[in-house]
């Protein structure tokens, strides 16, 4: 059994390789994500964050290099439901109830009706939406819809949760509530999370490590450790939080340097 939730080594992604419109999206990316770890990917628009997530999810294949997800190939991990995935839009089915949206992965996996229903209600309890089980998605707020999407992504009890800017369309207060909700759920389930975001404070607040990527072709230039301990409402006002935000910002600007005791530890990657 692999010690890593995700192990990527020397990954390249080249679209339209050999053609006049060839685009190199990822260049020699290596990344290990430990079990139970929360890692955020951050970088300029178009730097390959979402492409890397899609390679891990087997939604596209690497042009070169190797990727292991839960100790197996991305294709095997997808087929075995080893990961859940959530996007910026909740992508719920309006004609199905909230409960039946959560049940969908289980239905596709062949679970019987009673087990699907019990698991869906358990997850809706976890995201504090049990009372809305028989509602339709369009009856819920944006934040509530995203909680349903998170519940659905956890339906098969995956080892890994892949998230592509899931809170990007939410207002600031809802976004902060959802960040706390996500940390609570990830902690309760011991799920490894890879989270794509454009927000430096969001990446710092959520993560054990923030992975900084370069403009295209995307490379990992720095990894910022964020030793903030358990997060709460005071975390965002702490000196350590602001030091970590500064470390990530400096890494994005190419002016990264180590910060003081209690803040983020900065380590360059090859």
PASELUM-878110 format. One line per 8 residues: for each residue x, y, z of N, C-alpha, C. Coordinates in nm, 3 decimals. Layout:
X:Y:Z:X:Y:Z:X:Y:Z; ...
//
This chain:
0.085:-0.119:0.000:0.000:0.000:0.000:0.089:0.125:0.000; 0.062:0.219:-0.090:0.144:0.339:-0.101:0.123:0.430:0.019; 0.231:0.498:0.061:0.219:0.594:0.170:0.160:0.726:0.121; 0.148:0.742:-0.010:0.099:0.866:-0.067:-0.041:0.849:-0.124; -0.123:0.954:-0.106:-0.251:0.957:-0.175:-0.230:0.980:-0.325; -0.134:1.068:-0.357:-0.100:1.095:-0.497:0.052:1.104:-0.508; 0.106:1.039:-0.609:0.249:1.047:-0.640:0.262:1.074:-0.789; 0.313:1.192:-0.822:0.335:1.230:-0.962:0.483:1.259:-0.982
0.540:1.207:-1.089:0.683:1.223:-1.113:0.709:1.253:-1.260; 0.773:1.368:-1.284:0.813:1.406:-1.419:0.697:1.416:-1.517; 0.586:1.475:-1.472:0.465:1.479:-1.555:0.469:1.598:-1.652; 0.447:1.566:-1.778:0.430:1.666:-1.883:0.290:1.648:-1.942; 0.229:1.758:-1.983:0.106:1.751:-2.061:0.120:1.846:-2.178; 0.120:1.787:-2.298:0.134:1.864:-2.422:0.011:1.840:-2.506; -0.064:1.945:-2.531:-0.182:1.935:-2.615:-0.141:1.954:-2.762; -0.203:1.874:-2.849:-0.177:1.882:-2.995:-0.028:1.865:-3.025
0.033:1.766:-2.959:0.177:1.748:-2.972:0.216:1.722:-3.118; 0.316:1.795:-3.164:0.366:1.781:-3.300:0.293:1.865:-3.402; 0.182:1.928:-3.362:0.105:2.012:-3.454:0.148:2.157:-3.441; 0.102:2.239:-3.536:0.139:2.380:-3.536:0.085:2.452:-3.413; -0.028:2.403:-3.361:-0.088:2.467:-3.243:-0.055:2.393:-3.114; 0.062:2.330:-3.107:0.105:2.257:-2.988:0.113:2.352:-2.868; 0.064:2.306:-2.753:0.069:2.384:-2.629:0.121:2.294:-2.517; 0.226:2.336:-2.451:0.277:2.263:-2.335:0.213:2.322:-2.211
0.124:2.246:-2.149:0.052:2.294:-2.030:0.128:2.265:-1.902; 0.193:2.148:-1.894:0.269:2.108:-1.776:0.408:2.066:-1.818; 0.508:2.105:-1.739:0.647:2.075:-1.772:0.717:2.014:-1.651; 0.742:1.882:-1.656:0.825:1.813:-1.557:0.776:1.838:-1.413; 0.649:1.809:-1.389:0.587:1.831:-1.257:0.600:1.706:-1.172; 0.654:1.721:-1.053:0.662:1.612:-0.956:0.598:1.658:-0.826; 0.511:1.574:-0.770:0.437:1.613:-0.650:0.395:1.488:-0.574; 0.416:1.490:-0.442:0.365:1.386:-0.354:0.266:1.449:-0.256
0.152:1.386:-0.241:0.053:1.428:-0.143:0.033:1.313:-0.045; 0.059:1.339:0.080:0.048:1.234:0.182:-0.098:1.207:0.218; -0.122:1.090:0.271:-0.258:1.054:0.312:-0.304:1.147:0.423; -0.425:1.197:0.409:-0.482:1.288:0.507:-0.435:1.431:0.495; -0.353:1.462:0.395:-0.297:1.596:0.379:-0.389:1.682:0.293; -0.388:1.813:0.322:-0.462:1.911:0.242:-0.359:1.996:0.169; -0.359:1.987:0.036:-0.263:2.059:-0.048:-0.340:2.147:-0.147; -0.301:2.274:-0.154:-0.361:2.365:-0.252:-0.263:2.393:-0.364
-0.316:2.405:-0.486:-0.239:2.445:-0.604:-0.277:2.588:-0.638; -0.177:2.675:-0.652:-0.203:2.815:-0.683:-0.103:2.863:-0.786; -0.145:2.956:-0.870:-0.058:3.009:-0.975:-0.140:3.096:-1.068; -0.075:3.160:-1.165:-0.146:3.247:-1.258:-0.249:3.169:-1.341; -0.347:3.240:-1.393:-0.445:3.176:-1.482:-0.373:3.112:-1.599; -0.414:2.989:-1.634:-0.354:2.920:-1.746:-0.223:2.850:-1.716; -0.187:2.839:-1.585:-0.057:2.780:-1.552:-0.062:2.627:-1.544; -0.180:2.567:-1.556:-0.188:2.421:-1.559:-0.240:2.358:-1.430
-0.291:2.440:-1.337:-0.343:2.385:-1.212:-0.456:2.285:-1.239; -0.554:2.329:-1.316:-0.668:2.242:-1.345:-0.627:2.124:-1.433; -0.530:2.146:-1.521:-0.481:2.036:-1.604:-0.417:1.928:-1.518; -0.337:1.968:-1.420:-0.276:1.871:-1.330:-0.384:1.794:-1.254; -0.487:1.865:-1.208:-0.596:1.798:-1.138:-0.665:1.697:-1.230; -0.683:1.734:-1.356:-0.750:1.646:-1.451:-0.664:1.525:-1.486; -0.532:1.541:-1.486:-0.443:1.426:-1.507:-0.457:1.329:-1.390; -0.458:1.381:-1.268:-0.474:1.297:-1.150:-0.608:1.223:-1.155
-0.712:1.292:-1.203:-0.846:1.235:-1.207:-0.870:1.144:-1.327; -0.772:1.128:-1.415:-0.787:1.048:-1.536:-0.891:1.106:-1.630; -0.908:1.239:-1.625:-0.994:1.306:-1.722:-0.914:1.345:-1.846; -0.783:1.344:-1.834:-0.692:1.355:-1.948:-0.566:1.280:-1.906; -0.486:1.239:-2.002:-0.368:1.158:-1.971:-0.241:1.242:-1.981; -0.141:1.207:-1.902:-0.011:1.273:-1.910:0.057:1.237:-2.041; 0.128:1.333:-2.098:0.205:1.305:-2.219:0.332:1.228:-2.186; 0.390:1.259:-2.071:0.508:1.188:-2.021:0.501:1.186:-1.869
0.580:1.099:-1.810:0.585:1.091:-1.665:0.489:0.987:-1.611; 0.488:0.974:-1.479:0.404:0.874:-1.414:0.319:0.938:-1.304; 0.199:0.883:-1.287:0.108:0.928:-1.182:0.049:0.806:-1.114; 0.051:0.806:-0.981:-0.016:0.704:-0.902:-0.118:0.773:-0.812; -0.238:0.717:-0.806:-0.344:0.769:-0.720:-0.388:0.655:-0.629; -0.371:0.675:-0.498:-0.400:0.569:-0.400:-0.324:0.441:-0.435; -0.201:0.457:-0.486:-0.116:0.343:-0.514:-0.148:0.269:-0.643; -0.230:0.328:-0.729:-0.268:0.263:-0.855:-0.269:0.366:-0.967
-0.291:0.320:-1.089:-0.297:0.413:-1.200:-0.420:0.502:-1.186; -0.416:0.623:-1.245:-0.534:0.709:-1.240:-0.660:0.641:-1.295; -0.645:0.563:-1.402:-0.761:0.493:-1.458:-0.820:0.394:-1.358; -0.734:0.316:-1.293:-0.780:0.219:-1.195:-0.844:0.289:-1.075; -0.783:0.400:-1.033:-0.839:0.475:-0.921:-0.977:0.530:-0.955; -0.994:0.577:-1.079:-1.126:0.626:-1.121:-1.227:0.513:-1.123; -1.188:0.400:-1.181:-1.280:0.287:-1.190:-1.317:0.231:-1.053; -1.225:0.241:-0.958:-1.249:0.190:-0.823:-1.306:0.295:-0.728
-1.339:0.413:-0.782:-1.399:0.521:-0.703:-1.310:0.560:-0.586; -1.180:0.572:-0.613:-1.085:0.607:-0.508:-1.079:0.758:-0.484; -1.138:0.836:-0.570:-1.141:0.981:-0.549:-1.280:1.035:-0.578; -1.309:1.148:-0.514:-1.427:1.226:-0.547:-1.381:1.356:-0.607; -1.467:1.422:-0.685:-1.426:1.545:-0.752:-1.539:1.647:-0.746; -1.501:1.774:-0.723:-1.597:1.884:-0.717:-1.540:2.002:-0.795; -1.627:2.067:-0.873:-1.585:2.176:-0.960:-1.641:2.310:-0.909; -1.608:2.418:-0.981:-1.654:2.551:-0.940:-1.806:2.559:-0.938
-1.870:2.499:-1.036:-2.015:2.490:-1.037:-2.056:2.356:-0.977; -2.162:2.357:-0.896:-2.202:2.235:-0.826:-2.245:2.125:-0.922; -2.296:2.162:-1.041:-2.333:2.065:-1.146:-2.430:1.960:-1.094; -2.532:2.006:-1.020:-2.636:1.916:-0.973:-2.743:1.900:-1.079; -2.816:1.790:-1.072:-2.923:1.761:-1.167:-3.055:1.814:-1.112; -3.109:1.915:-1.179:-3.228:1.983:-1.126:-3.349:1.892:-1.113; -3.356:1.787:-1.196:-3.474:1.701:-1.194:-3.467:1.593:-1.086; -3.353:1.587:-1.015:-3.339:1.492:-0.905:-3.340:1.569:-0.773
-3.393:1.508:-0.669:-3.388:1.570:-0.537:-3.243:1.579:-0.490; -3.222:1.656:-0.384:-3.089:1.666:-0.323:-3.039:1.527:-0.286; -3.123:1.449:-0.221:-3.082:1.314:-0.181:-3.043:1.230:-0.302; -3.121:1.236:-0.406:-3.092:1.152:-0.523:-2.972:1.204:-0.601; -2.938:1.331:-0.590:-2.813:1.380:-0.646:-2.695:1.318:-0.572; -2.703:1.311:-0.441:-2.596:1.251:-0.363:-2.585:1.101:-0.392; -2.700:1.039:-0.419:-2.702:0.895:-0.446:-2.642:0.859:-0.582; -2.630:0.956:-0.672:-2.596:0.924:-0.812:-2.469:0.839:-0.826
-2.355:0.873:-0.762:-2.236:0.787:-0.777:-2.260:0.645:-0.727; -2.342:0.633:-0.624:-2.371:0.500:-0.569:-2.460:0.421:-0.664; -2.552:0.490:-0.728:-2.637:0.425:-0.828:-2.553:0.373:-0.943; -2.456:0.456:-0.988:-2.368:0.414:-1.097:-2.277:0.299:-1.055; -2.247:0.294:-0.925:-2.162:0.186:-0.874:-2.240:0.058:-0.843; -2.373:0.062:-0.861:-2.453:-0.059:-0.844:-2.504:-0.085:-0.705; -2.503:0.015:-0.616:-2.557:-0.003:-0.482:-2.708:-0.021:-0.489; -2.765:-0.100:-0.397:-2.910:-0.115:-0.397:-2.975:0.010:-0.336
-3.105:0.023:-0.358:-3.177:0.146:-0.326:-3.169:0.181:-0.178; -3.187:0.083:-0.091:-3.188:0.110:0.053:-3.052:0.159:0.101; -2.945:0.095:0.053:-2.811:0.135:0.094:-2.777:0.274:0.040; -2.820:0.302:-0.084:-2.796:0.435:-0.142:-2.863:0.543:-0.057; -2.987:0.519:-0.022:-3.062:0.617:0.055:-2.997:0.641:0.192; -2.959:0.533:0.260:-2.899:0.547:0.392:-2.767:0.624:0.386; -2.685:0.593:0.285:-2.556:0.661:0.272:-2.577:0.809:0.239; -2.671:0.839:0.150:-2.697:0.978:0.113:-2.745:1.059:0.233
-2.833:1.003:0.313:-2.883:1.074:0.431:-2.772:1.093:0.534; -2.684:0.994:0.546:-2.570:1.007:0.636:-2.482:1.126:0.595; -2.456:1.137:0.465:-2.372:1.246:0.415:-2.441:1.381:0.426; -2.571:1.384:0.402:-2.645:1.509:0.416:-2.647:1.555:0.561; -2.648:1.461:0.653:-2.631:1.496:0.795:-2.495:1.560:0.816; -2.391:1.503:0.755:-2.256:1.552:0.774:-2.242:1.696:0.726; -2.307:1.729:0.613:-2.297:1.865:0.560:-2.414:1.952:0.608; -2.489:1.902:0.706:-2.595:1.977:0.774:-2.706:2.019:0.678
-2.746:1.926:0.591:-2.854:1.952:0.496:-2.959:1.842:0.498; -2.969:1.767:0.607:-3.064:1.657:0.615:-3.207:1.705:0.589; -3.241:1.824:0.638:-3.377:1.876:0.624:-3.413:1.912:0.480; -3.311:1.916:0.392:-3.334:1.954:0.253:-3.321:1.834:0.158; -3.325:1.714:0.213:-3.302:1.594:0.134:-3.398:1.582:0.017; -3.521:1.622:0.035:-3.621:1.605:-0.071:-3.645:1.735:-0.148; -3.563:1.837:-0.125:-3.571:1.960:-0.202:-3.504:1.941:-0.338; -3.530:2.033:-0.427:-3.461:2.035:-0.557:-3.344:2.132:-0.549
-3.240:2.108:-0.625:-3.122:2.194:-0.617:-3.152:2.342:-0.636; -3.245:2.375:-0.726:-3.273:2.516:-0.753:-3.341:2.585:-0.635; -3.383:2.511:-0.538:-3.442:2.570:-0.418:-3.338:2.607:-0.312; -3.213:2.572:-0.336:-3.106:2.596:-0.239:-3.019:2.714:-0.279; -2.953:2.774:-0.181:-2.855:2.879:-0.208:-2.730:2.819:-0.272; -2.643:2.908:-0.324:-2.519:2.860:-0.387:-2.432:2.782:-0.291; -2.419:2.831:-0.166:-2.338:2.759:-0.069:-2.395:2.624:-0.033; -2.528:2.616:-0.024:-2.593:2.488:0.005:-2.573:2.391:-0.110
-2.583:2.441:-0.233:-2.560:2.354:-0.349:-2.419:2.297:-0.348; -2.321:2.379:-0.309:-2.183:2.330:-0.305:-2.166:2.226:-0.196; -2.240:2.240:-0.086:-2.233:2.137:0.019:-2.292:2.005:-0.033; -2.397:2.015:-0.114:-2.452:1.893:-0.175:-2.348:1.830:-0.267; -2.280:1.913:-0.346:-2.177:1.861:-0.437:-2.064:1.794:-0.360; -2.026:1.850:-0.246:-1.921:1.788:-0.164:-1.970:1.655:-0.109; -2.095:1.654:-0.062:-2.152:1.528:-0.012:-2.152:1.422:-0.121; -2.192:1.461:-0.241:-2.192:1.366:-0.354:-2.052:1.315:-0.383
-1.952:1.404:-0.377:-1.815:1.363:-0.407:-1.760:1.266:-0.303; -1.821:1.264:-0.184:-1.776:1.175:-0.077:-1.859:1.047:-0.068; -1.954:1.031:-0.160:-2.052:0.922:-0.148:-1.988:0.784:-0.140; -1.887:0.761:-0.220:-1.825:0.628:-0.224:-1.710:0.613:-0.124; -1.702:0.707:-0.029:-1.597:0.706:0.073:-1.458:0.703:0.010; -1.429:0.800:-0.078:-1.300:0.799:-0.149:-1.186:0.837:-0.057; -1.066:0.795:-0.094:-0.946:0.833:-0.018:-0.906:0.977:-0.046; -0.944:1.028:-0.165:-0.893:1.157:-0.212:-1.010:1.240:-0.263
-1.005:1.370:-0.232:-1.104:1.465:-0.284:-1.029:1.567:-0.370; -1.069:1.578:-0.496:-1.010:1.672:-0.591:-1.108:1.787:-0.612; -1.061:1.911:-0.593:-1.152:2.025:-0.595:-1.094:2.137:-0.681; -1.170:2.180:-0.780:-1.125:2.282:-0.875:-1.204:2.411:-0.853; -1.149:2.500:-0.773:-1.211:2.629:-0.740:-1.358:2.615:-0.699; -1.390:2.529:-0.604:-1.530:2.503:-0.574:-1.603:2.620:-0.508; -1.528:2.716:-0.451:-1.593:2.827:-0.382:-1.576:2.958:-0.456; -1.526:2.952:-0.579:-1.493:3.073:-0.654:-1.611:3.164:-0.682
-1.732:3.108:-0.693:-1.849:3.187:-0.729:-1.928:3.234:-0.607; -1.879:3.207:-0.486:-1.954:3.240:-0.364:-1.912:3.376:-0.309; -2.002:3.441:-0.235:-1.966:3.565:-0.168:-1.868:3.534:-0.054; -1.802:3.638:-0.005:-1.691:3.618:0.088:-1.733:3.549:0.218; -1.847:3.590:0.274:-1.890:3.529:0.400:-1.926:3.382:0.381; -1.998:3.352:0.273:-2.033:3.213:0.244:-1.907:3.131:0.217; -1.814:3.192:0.148:-1.689:3.124:0.114:-1.614:3.084:0.242; -1.608:3.175:0.339:-1.539:3.143:0.463:-1.611:3.032:0.540
-1.744:3.035:0.539:-1.819:2.928:0.606:-1.793:2.794:0.538; -1.787:2.796:0.404:-1.764:2.672:0.331:-1.622:2.619:0.353; -1.526:2.710:0.370:-1.390:2.666:0.401:-1.387:2.591:0.534; -1.455:2.645:0.634:-1.461:2.579:0.764:-1.533:2.445:0.753; -1.641:2.443:0.673:-1.716:2.318:0.655:-1.630:2.212:0.589; -1.553:2.252:0.488:-1.466:2.158:0.418:-1.359:2.102:0.512; -1.299:2.187:0.593:-1.198:2.139:0.687:-1.259:2.042:0.787; -1.381:2.071:0.833:-1.448:1.981:0.926:-1.473:1.845:0.863
-1.521:1.845:0.739:-1.552:1.720:0.670:-1.425:1.641:0.641; -1.321:1.710:0.591:-1.195:1.642:0.559:-1.134:1.581:0.685; -1.144:1.654:0.797:-1.092:1.600:0.922:-1.170:1.480:0.972; -1.304:1.487:0.956:-1.389:1.377:1.004:-1.370:1.251:0.923; -1.337:1.266:0.794:-1.326:1.150:0.705:-1.181:1.110:0.677; -1.084:1.192:0.724:-0.941:1.169:0.697:-0.914:1.160:0.547; -0.985:1.241:0.471:-0.970:1.243:0.326:-0.855:1.335:0.286; -0.771:1.291:0.193:-0.669:1.376:0.134:-0.737:1.471:0.035
-0.695:1.597:0.034:-0.759:1.696:-0.053:-0.653:1.766:-0.137; -0.680:1.774:-0.269:-0.602:1.860:-0.358:-0.698:1.966:-0.409; -0.664:2.092:-0.383:-0.758:2.203:-0.397:-0.697:2.310:-0.487; -0.762:2.341:-0.598:-0.717:2.446:-0.689:-0.787:2.577:-0.652; -0.709:2.684:-0.640:-0.766:2.814:-0.607:-0.680:2.925:-0.665; -0.742:3.044:-0.682:-0.667:3.164:-0.717:-0.647:3.254:-0.596; -0.704:3.217:-0.483:-0.703:3.302:-0.364:-0.590:3.261:-0.270; -0.496:3.351:-0.246:-0.386:3.321:-0.155:-0.437:3.298:-0.012
-0.521:3.386:0.043:-0.570:3.361:0.180:-0.646:3.229:0.192; -0.723:3.193:0.091:-0.796:3.067:0.096:-0.698:2.949:0.098; -0.598:2.953:0.011:-0.500:2.845:0.006:-0.429:2.830:0.140; -0.391:2.942:0.201:-0.318:2.937:0.328:-0.409:2.886:0.440; -0.531:2.934:0.445:-0.621:2.896:0.554:-0.651:2.746:0.551; -0.666:2.689:0.432:-0.708:2.551:0.420:-0.595:2.449:0.431; -0.475:2.486:0.394:-0.376:2.386:0.353:-0.269:2.355:0.457; -0.220:2.232:0.451:-0.094:2.196:0.515:0.024:2.246:0.433
0.008:2.242:0.300:0.110:2.292:0.209:0.043:2.362:0.091; 0.106:2.470:0.045:0.060:2.541:-0.074:0.166:2.522:-0.184; 0.122:2.466:-0.296:0.211:2.439:-0.410:0.196:2.553:-0.510; 0.306:2.623:-0.535:0.306:2.741:-0.622:0.355:2.701:-0.760; 0.277:2.737:-0.862:0.310:2.700:-1.000:0.344:2.824:-1.082; 0.430:2.801:-1.183:0.476:2.909:-1.271:0.375:2.933:-1.382; 0.388:3.048:-1.453:0.310:3.064:-1.577:0.342:2.953:-1.675; 0.250:2.931:-1.770:0.267:2.823:-1.867:0.401:2.831:-1.940
0.468:2.717:-1.957:0.427:2.584:-1.915:0.438:2.565:-1.764; 0.335:2.508:-1.704:0.327:2.499:-1.561:0.434:2.411:-1.500; 0.507:2.468:-1.404:0.604:2.394:-1.324:0.579:2.427:-1.178; 0.618:2.340:-1.088:0.612:2.370:-0.946:0.741:2.443:-0.909; 0.727:2.569:-0.867:0.845:2.649:-0.835:0.876:2.652:-0.687; 0.773:2.647:-0.602:0.792:2.649:-0.458:0.682:2.569:-0.390; 0.714:2.519:-0.273:0.614:2.458:-0.186:0.623:2.527:-0.051; 0.514:2.586:-0.007:0.512:2.661:0.119:0.441:2.577:0.225
0.513:2.539:0.330:0.452:2.470:0.443:0.375:2.571:0.528; 0.257:2.529:0.576:0.171:2.621:0.653:0.136:2.555:0.787; 0.222:2.569:0.887:0.201:2.503:1.016:0.113:2.586:1.110; -0.014:2.602:1.076:-0.104:2.685:1.156:-0.183:2.605:1.259; -0.172:2.472:1.257:-0.250:2.392:1.351:-0.398:2.393:1.316; -0.482:2.369:1.415:-0.626:2.370:1.393:-0.673:2.511:1.357; -0.752:2.521:1.251:-0.801:2.651:1.207:-0.929:2.689:1.280; -0.942:2.820:1.309:-1.066:2.875:1.364:-1.076:3.021:1.321
-1.174:3.092:1.371:-1.195:3.229:1.326:-1.079:3.321:1.362; -1.002:3.287:1.465:-0.887:3.370:1.502:-0.767:3.348:1.410; -0.767:3.235:1.339:-0.651:3.202:1.255:-0.625:3.310:1.152; -0.732:3.362:1.090:-0.716:3.460:0.983:-0.660:3.593:1.031; -0.654:3.613:1.162:-0.601:3.739:1.217:-0.467:3.719:1.287; -0.412:3.599:1.276:-0.286:3.569:1.345:-0.165:3.614:1.264; -0.055:3.641:1.334:0.070:3.678:1.266:0.118:3.566:1.175; 0.104:3.441:1.221:0.151:3.327:1.141:0.075:3.318:1.010
-0.055:3.348:1.014:-0.135:3.347:0.892:-0.084:3.451:0.793; -0.060:3.573:0.840:-0.014:3.679:0.750:0.126:3.650:0.698; 0.209:3.588:0.780:0.342:3.550:0.732:0.332:3.446:0.620; 0.242:3.350:0.636:0.225:3.248:0.533:0.169:3.308:0.405; 0.071:3.399:0.417:0.017:3.467:0.300:0.129:3.542:0.227; 0.214:3.611:0.302:0.326:3.684:0.241:0.422:3.589:0.172; 0.449:3.474:0.234:0.541:3.377:0.174:0.487:3.327:0.040; 0.357:3.297:0.034:0.298:3.251:-0.092:0.300:3.363:-0.196
0.267:3.484:-0.154:0.266:3.597:-0.248:0.405:3.620:-0.304; 0.505:3.615:-0.219:0.643:3.634:-0.266:0.686:3.522:-0.360; 0.642:3.400:-0.332:0.674:3.289:-0.422:0.610:3.310:-0.559; 0.487:3.357:-0.560:0.419:3.383:-0.688:0.490:3.493:-0.767; 0.547:3.588:-0.695:0.617:3.699:-0.761:0.761:3.665:-0.795; 0.806:3.546:-0.754:0.944:3.507:-0.780:1.043:3.572:-0.686; 0.992:3.622:-0.571:1.080:3.688:-0.475:1.074:3.615:-0.340; 1.058:3.485:-0.345:1.034:3.408:-0.222:1.158:3.404:-0.135
1.133:3.408:-0.003:1.240:3.390:0.094:1.178:3.327:0.220; 1.260:3.258:0.300:1.206:3.197:0.422:1.152:3.304:0.515; 1.051:3.267:0.596:0.995:3.360:0.693:1.027:3.312:0.833; 0.990:3.393:0.931:1.033:3.369:1.067:0.967:3.251:1.136; 1.012:3.226:1.255:0.960:3.116:1.337:0.811:3.132:1.356; 0.736:3.020:1.338:0.591:3.024:1.355:0.518:3.052:1.226; 0.589:3.092:1.122:0.524:3.118:0.995:0.541:3.000:0.902; 0.543:3.028:0.773:0.555:2.921:0.674:0.703:2.889:0.651
0.732:2.764:0.627:0.865:2.723:0.584:0.862:2.709:0.433; 0.960:2.769:0.368:0.962:2.773:0.223:1.072:2.684:0.171; 1.038:2.593:0.080:1.138:2.504:0.023:1.125:2.504:-0.127; 1.231:2.539:-0.199:1.226:2.535:-0.344:1.226:2.391:-0.391; 1.157:2.366:-0.501:1.156:2.234:-0.561:1.229:2.240:-0.694; 1.273:2.124:-0.739:1.344:2.120:-0.867:1.245:2.126:-0.980
//
